[in-house]
């Protein structure tokens, strides 16, 4: 029996736009923080501190004004470490109108990869929305 093995080396070449500086400067916005803990949070809590964390991202998202441009401050949803099931996510992430000075941020507070959102992020009609440091995954058998 003869086995043939073919190896191909591909060189990556980028013909896209070059950014200088390579990162976007968010400025220094003022935030209202909404903490979320998928294990011990409670959607009836205030959400304003880690020991008063909400349980679902959907509840935190629902507390951000919808359909109006944010004014003097933005909102930051701080995800504590853990796995967030699809049932904890908004069905539609829509109509949140941040600005440069008052953006909407969803961020894993303990660093990259410490929070995992299991499901699709169906985002529509949002402005100045930043998604930082968390993983968005779909589970086997659910489009993933």
C-alpha positions, 0 to 999 in steps of 0.5 A: 500500500502506498500513501501519498502525502501532499503538504501545501504552505500558504503565505498570508498576504494582507491587502486590506487597510492598515491602521495606524495606530492599530487600536481604536481609542475609546477615550475616557467615558464615564460609566454606570456599571451593571455587574452580572454573575451567572452563578450567584447573581439575582435579577432583582438585585441592583446590579451596581456592585459585584456583591449585588450582581444580576444573574442574566445578561438579558436583565442588564441589557434591559436596564440600558435605555432603549431607543434613545441616545445616551447622554452624560454616561455610558453603560458597562455590563461587567461579566463575572467569570463563568458560563452564561447559557442562551437563556441568560442572553437577550434574544435581540441586542438592539436599539441601544444608542451609545456615543463616543463619550457614552458608549455601551460596553459588554466586558469580561471583568476578570480578563479575556476568556473568563466569561463564555456566552453560549448562544448567538449574539443577534445585534441590530441597530446599536451604536458605539457598542463594544464587546470585550474579552469574553467568548461567544460560543454556540453549543454542538447541535445548535448551529455551532 
